[in-house]
Amino acid sequence: MQKMTTNQVKSFLGFLLLGGAVFGLRHRGGGVLGFGVATSAVMLFWYFHTMKLTLTSIRTLVSLVVIFGFAFLTLQGRWALLSTEATTGWVNAGELNPAAIAHLKLSHERAFELYFDHWPQGVERYLRLGVLTESSDGLHYTRVKASLDVGRVPEAQAWVQVHLDLPSVQQKVNQIQKWWATDFHYSLDPGTMMDSHPLDEFLFRRKLGFCEHYAGALATLLKLSGAEARVAVGFAGGAWNPILHTLTYEVADAHAWVEVWDPVARHWETLDPTLWVSPEENHFRSDRSTGFALLWAFSALAGLIGLTTFQRREPLEKLLGKLEALEKKHGLSSLGLTISERLERLGRIRSHNEEALRTTLSLYLRYFYRNDSTPQVKRFLLRSLARW
């Protein structure tokens, strides 16, 4: 069997790395770590496919340290993730614990991955794990059977009687949204509602909370107005991968929202009151997915290759191009002149570039006529071209 050449080995390694990255991302894609894996794979592919593997080159050594260091840190984070994603603590007896949502927002471990044959939009980005219908205080919902104690929500009940005496569910929702959008704020650390009337304290004094507070409060206000509502818990947003068609949820995507029954359309309508008070919490404004990350990595790679094009072009091609541009600028003809004569003439005309042009001429003669085409001489020649 014919022995593989060095270039063939490098190409094989490059394609092998790229294929391994695609395989790995297909099963473990998503998030910032996925972006790191994709970027590292593309960088390595570019490196093996275009650069000379010369360990005596400082540029080669620095590139290898940066690339493999980045890959190591990325994979180290991925290994830690894989070792803990099954025991993150966000599951309580098989159900999402809504009281822990604020804590879950701090974790970027993967929770679920779904496959879609199309780009999921709107309500498709909500993964409901369950619904909570019971609350004794009007703010905190559970599955345990409970009855709302109206004595604990006097201010909320009074507000509903004045403002939500409206004929349709949509009008009631619009009225609450108008109120909350102007005077309420989002926070993962709103403090504990110490009042014996937690819903009233939240609505009329603190006006500060996260998704669970807004979902529970909205469901109760709608119930007090005669509508049928419930709190849904699960995940929202996720990271859509347009290449692999996967939607990946991190633990930080844990969310609570409201489903209200529309008697006209006869279906449960999804409402996300968190977005009323904090539009920046919109999970669907952009995707942090591996799919886009891979596209970004290729775009960055294209830019990198563009920046290094000067270094990769043959010196003679670059030299002729610069000579023609300067001669055209000064209205000179190069007919019948050698490159050496053209360089000397420009040196006399452009006195401020004379030294750089003489250096280029010396390196040109050394490179092309003295058979000294070592990488070092080629690099010096290209650097001299950049000086004029």
C-alpha positions in Angstrom: 0.0 0.0 0.0 1.3 3.4 -1.0 2.5 5.5 2.0 0.4 8.6 2.8 2.0 12.0 2.3 2.3 14.5 5.1 -0.5 16.7 3.5 -2.7 13.7 3.1 -2.3 12.8 6.8 -3.0 16.4 7.8 -6.2 16.5 5.6 -7.3 13.1 7.0 -6.8 14.4 10.6 -8.7 17.6 9.8 -11.7 15.8 8.4 -11.6 13.3 11.2 -11.8 16.0 13.8 -14.6 17.8 12.0 -16.6 14.6 11.6 -16.0 13.8 15.3 -17.3 17.2 16.3 -20.4 16.9 14.2 -21.1 13.4 15.7 -20.6 14.8 19.2 -22.7 17.8 18.7 -25.5 15.6 17.3 -25.8 13.9 20.6 -24.4 16.5 23.0 -25.1 19.8 21.3 -26.3 23.1 22.7 -25.2 26.2 24.6 -21.8 27.9 25.1 -19.9 24.6 25.5 -21.3 23.5 22.1 -20.0 26.7 20.6 -16.6 26.0 22.1 -16.5 22.5 20.7 -17.6 23.6 17.3 -15.1 26.5 17.2 -12.2 24.3 18.3 -13.1 21.6 15.7 -13.2 24.2 12.9 -10.0 25.8 14.0 -8.2 22.5 14.1 -9.6 21.5 10.7 -8.3 24.8 9.3 -5.0 24.4 11.0 -4.3 20.9 9.7 -5.6 21.7 6.2 -3.8 24.9 5.5 -0.8 25.4 7.8 2.6 23.8 7.7 3.1 21.5 10.7 6.5 22.9 11.6 7.1 22.7 15.3 10.1 25.1 15.0 7.7 27.9 14.0 6.7 30.1 16.9 3.4 30.8 15.1 2.7 27.1 15.0 3.5 26.5 18.6 1.3 29.5 19.8 -1.6 28.3 17.6 -1.4 24.8 18.9 -1.3 26.0 22.6 -4.3 28.3 22.0 -6.4 25.7 20.0 -5.7 22.7 22.2 -6.0 24.8 25.4 -9.4 26.1 24.3 -10.5 22.6 23.4 -9.3 21.2 26.7 -11.2 23.8 28.7 -14.3 23.3 26.6 -14.2 19.5 26.9 -13.4 19.7 30.6 -16.6 21.7 31.2 -18.5 19.2 29.0 -17.2 16.2 31.1 -18.3 17.9 34.3 -21.7 18.5 32.7 -22.1 14.9 31.6 -21.2 13.6 35.0 -23.9 15.7 36.8 -26.7 16.3 34.4 -28.7 13.3 35.7 -28.5 14.5 39.3 -29.0 18.2 39.1 -31.5 18.4 42.0 -34.2 20.1 40.0 -36.5 17.1 40.2 -38.5 16.5 43.3 -40.4 13.2 43.4 -40.5 13.2 39.7 -42.0 16.7 39.4 -40.6 20.1 38.9 -40.5 22.0 42.2 -41.8 25.5 41.4 -40.4 26.9 44.7 -36.9 26.2 43.4 -37.2 28.0 40.0 -35.2 31.0 41.2 -32.3 28.7 42.2 -32.6 26.8 38.9 -32.1 30.0 36.9 -28.4 29.9 38.0 -27.6 26.5 36.5 -26.7 25.9 32.9 -26.8 22.1 33.0 -28.8 20.4 30.3 -32.2 19.2 31.2 -34.1 18.1 28.1 -33.6 17.8 24.3 -36.5 17.6 21.9 -36.5 17.0 18.1 -38.7 19.1 15.7 -39.1 18.7 12.0 -39.6 22.5 11.8 -38.4 25.6 13.6 -40.5 25.7 16.8 -42.1 29.1 17.4 -44.3 30.7 20.1 -46.0 28.2 22.4 -44.1 25.4 20.9 -41.1 26.7 22.9 -42.9 26.0 26.2 -42.3 22.5 27.6 -44.9 21.8 30.2 -44.1 19.2 32.7 -47.2 19.7 34.8 -50.0 22.0 35.9 -50.7 23.4 39.4 -54.3 24.2 40.2 -54.4 24.6 44.0 -53.5 27.5 46.2 -54.5 28.5 49.7 -52.9 31.9 49.8 -53.4 33.0 46.1 -49.7 33.2 45.3 -48.1 29.8 45.8 -49.6 26.9 43.8 -49.3 23.2 44.3 -50.9 19.9 43.2 -52.1 19.2 46.8 -55.8 19.7 47.2 -56.5 23.1 48.7 -59.1 25.9 48.8 -58.4 29.6 48.4 -58.9 31.4 51.7 -60.5 34.7 50.4 -59.8 36.2 53.8 -56.1 36.1 52.9 -56.6 38.1 49.6 -58.9 41.0 50.6 -57.1 43.7 48.6 -56.8 41.5 45.5 -60.5 40.6 45.7 -61.5 44.3 46.0 -59.3 45.2 43.0 -60.8 42.4 40.9 -64.4 43.6 41.7 -63.5 47.1 40.5 -61.3 46.4 37.5 -62.1 43.0 36.2 -65.9 43.2 35.9 -65.5 42.7 32.1 -67.3 40.4 29.7 -64.4 38.5 28.1 -61.3 36.7 29.3 -59.1 38.7 26.9 -60.4 42.0 28.3 -59.5 40.8 31.8 -56.1 39.7 30.7 -55.5 43.1 29.0 -56.5 45.0 32.1 -54.0 43.1 34.3 -51.3 43.4 31.7 -51.7 47.1 31.5 -51.4 47.4 35.3 -48.3 45.2 35.6 -46.4 46.6 32.6 -46.2 50.1 34.2 -45.5 49.4 37.9 -44.0 45.9 38.4 -40.4 44.6 38.1 -38.7 41.3 37.7 -36.1 39.9 40.2 -34.8 36.5 41.1 -34.3 37.8 44.7 -37.5 39.6 45.7 -37.2 38.4 49.3 -39.8 36.4 51.3 -43.4 37.6 51.5 -43.7 38.0 55.3 -47.2 39.3 55.3 -50.0 36.9 56.2 -51.6 38.0 53.0 -48.7 37.2 50.5 -50.7 37.9 47.3 -51.7 41.4 48.6 -48.2 42.1 49.7 -46.8 41.2 46.3 -49.4 43.1 44.3 -49.8 46.3 46.3 -46.5 46.7 48.1 -43.5 44.8 46.8 -44.4 44.6 43.2 -41.3 42.6 42.7 -40.8 38.9 41.8 -40.0 36.2 39.3 -42.0 34.0 37.1 -43.6 31.9 39.9 -44.9 35.0 41.6 -46.4 36.5 38.4 -47.9 33.2 37.3 -49.5 32.5 40.7 -50.8 36.1 41.0 -52.3 36.1 37.5 -54.0 32.7 37.9 -55.6 33.9 41.2 -56.8 37.2 39.8 -58.4 35.4 36.8 -60.0 32.9 39.1 -61.4 35.6 41.4 -62.9 37.2 38.3 -64.7 34.0 37.4 -62.3 32.6 34.8 -60.7 29.2 34.9 -57.0 29.4 35.2 -54.0 27.2 36.3 -50.2 27.5 36.7 -48.1 25.5 34.3 -44.5 24.6 35.2 -41.7 23.3 33.0 -39.2 24.9 30.7 -39.4 27.8 28.2 -37.3 29.0 25.3 -34.5 26.5 25.0 -31.7 26.6 22.4 -32.8 25.8 18.9 -30.3 24.1 16.6 -31.3 24.7 13.0 -28.7 22.2 11.7 -29.7 19.3 13.9 -33.3 20.3 14.4 -33.0 19.9 18.2 -34.4 22.1 21.0 -32.2 21.9 24.1 -33.3 23.2 27.5 -30.9 24.1 30.2 -31.9 23.9 33.8 -31.8 27.7 33.8 -34.7 27.6 31.3 -37.1 26.4 34.2 -40.2 28.6 34.1 -43.7 29.0 35.3 -46.6 30.5 33.3 -50.4 30.5 33.1 -53.0 28.7 31.1 -56.4 30.2 31.0 -59.5 28.5 29.5 -61.0 30.4 26.6 -64.7 29.5 26.5 -65.2 30.9 23.0 -62.3 29.1 21.3 -62.7 26.2 23.8 -59.0 25.6 24.5 -56.3 26.5 27.1 -54.5 29.7 26.1 -50.9 30.2 27.2 -50.0 33.4 28.9 -46.5 34.4 30.1 -46.9 37.3 32.5 -43.2 37.5 33.2 -42.8 39.0 29.7 -45.2 41.8 30.6 -43.0 43.2 33.3 -39.6 42.2 31.9 -39.5 41.9 28.0 -35.7 41.3 28.3 -36.5 37.9 29.8 -37.9 36.9 26.4 -36.5 33.4 25.9 -37.1 33.6 22.1 -35.4 36.8 21.2 -32.3 34.8 20.0 -31.1 31.3 20.1 -27.9 30.3 22.0 -27.7 27.1 20.0 -24.9 25.0 18.6 -26.4 25.4 15.2 -25.9 29.1 15.2 -22.6 28.8 17.0 -21.3 26.5 14.3 -22.4 29.1 11.7 -20.7 31.8 13.7 -17.5 29.7 13.9 -17.4 29.2 10.2 -18.0 32.9 9.7 -15.2 33.7 12.1 -13.0 31.1 10.3 -13.7 32.8 7.0 -12.7 36.2 8.5 -9.6 34.6 9.9 -8.6 33.1 6.6 -9.3 36.5 4.9 -6.9 38.2 7.4 -4.2 35.6 6.8 -4.6 35.7 3.0 -1.7 38.2 2.8 0.5 35.7 4.5 -0.5 32.8 2.3 -0.2 34.5 -1.1 2.9 33.9 -3.1 5.4 36.8 -2.6 5.8 37.4 -6.4 2.1 37.7 -6.9 1.9 40.2 -4.0 5.0 42.1 -5.2 3.6 42.5 -8.8 0.3 43.7 -7.5 1.8 46.4 -5.4 4.2 47.5 -8.2 1.3 47.9 -10.7 -0.8 49.8 -8.2 2.0 52.3 -7.4 3.0 52.7 -11.1 -0.6 53.4 -12.0 -0.7 56.0 -9.2 2.3 57.8 -10.6 1.5 57.3 -14.2 4.4 55.1 -15.0 4.8 52.5 -17.7 6.6 49.2 -16.9 7.1 48.2 -20.5 10.5 46.6 -21.1 11.6 47.0 -17.5 12.6 44.2 -15.1 11.2 44.0 -11.6 14.5 45.2 -10.2 14.5 48.3 -12.4 10.9 49.0 -11.5 11.7 48.8 -7.8 14.8 51.1 -8.2 12.7 53.7 -10.1 10.0 53.7 -7.5 12.6 54.1 -4.8 13.9 57.3 -6.5 10.3 58.7 -6.9 9.1 57.7 -3.4 12.0 58.8 -1.2 10.0 58.1 2.0 9.7 54.4 0.9 13.2 54.1 -0.5 14.6 52.0 2.3 11.7 49.7 2.3 11.8 49.3 -1.5 15.6 48.6 -1.4 15.0 45.9 1.3 12.2 44.4 -0.8 14.6 44.3 -3.8 17.3 42.6 -1.8 15.0 40.0 -0.5 13.4 39.5 -3.9 16.8 38.8 -5.5 17.7 36.5 -2.7 14.3 34.6 -2.9 14.1 34.2 -6.6 17.6 34.2 -8.0 19.7 32.7 -5.2 17.3 29.8 -4.5 16.9 30.9 -0.9 13.2 30.3 -0.6 13.1 29.2 3.1 10.0 30.1 5.1 12.0 32.7 7.0 13.1 34.6 3.8 9.6 34.4 2.4 8.2 35.8 5.7 10.7 38.7 5.7 9.8 39.5 2.1 6.1 39.7 2.8 6.8 41.9 5.8 8.9 44.3 3.7 6.0 44.5 1.2 3.7 45.6 4.0 6.0 48.6 4.6 5.4 50.4 1.3 
